[in-house]
Amino acid sequence: MGSSGEYLNVDAVVVDIDDTIVNTDRRRHAAWCRVLGRKIPLQEVESHGSREILRRYAFSSRKIWEKFWMLTLCVEESGGDLLELDKPIPHASETLNRWNQQHKLVYLTGRTENMRQLTVDELRRFGFPTREADLEMFALKDWIRFFSSTASVLATRSKMFSSISEQYNILRVIDDNPRFFAAYRKAPVPDRVGLLRKKRFSPREYLENGATRVVESWEQLREPWLT
């Protein structure tokens, strides 16, 4: 499983990992409880972004913020154990395995390079295709910039997606974060699919940022592929 560039001029589908095909709520919840030194409701993680949780429970402490991400990104070794709390999102693996038979599959994730083998192992454990797929990951320095500016994440993701679009003919992109569609809409991708996270976002947020449609589950993406 490598980086894109090995197969030029082929049709591809790009898919995010965290909370698009893998549910990370329990892992992030455990990480927050650990760095805060207290229990918080799981519903807080399901309904709010990391900065909002930091504001609510740690008075926007930069130290706690960095501890959370160092744990979540497995820079702190014990973070790897928390991956056992992840769960595959229903119908995602079977759908991607079917698509992978027809098109190049590219995973585009905000996980960092130090998590590459952990991520590949997790994808395989959940039955996701990896052998012919590409895995595009952030450099750790990209996330360090994020500690100061949320705009850096969108800029980095936009740059990575642009690079993929220069190498592949992207037919479809799927993501759970509406903000990232501002990057995806810059490329000529006919099907930009927002996977709705009902507790955090509205369908309108995806569409306003550039999604062409919004679905509530992977079951809605099991239709025969139309090329």
PyMOL commands that set and color helices and strands:
alter all, ss='L'
color gray80, all
select helices_A, chain A and resi 25-36+42-47+50-58+62-72+79-85+92-100+113-125+140-146+151-167+178-184+203-209+218-221
alter helices_A, ss='H'
color red, helices_A
select strands_A, chain A and resi 11-15+22-23+87-88+104-112+134-138+169-175+191-195+213-215
alter strands_A, ss='S'
color yellow, strands_A
deselect
rebuild
show_as cartoon
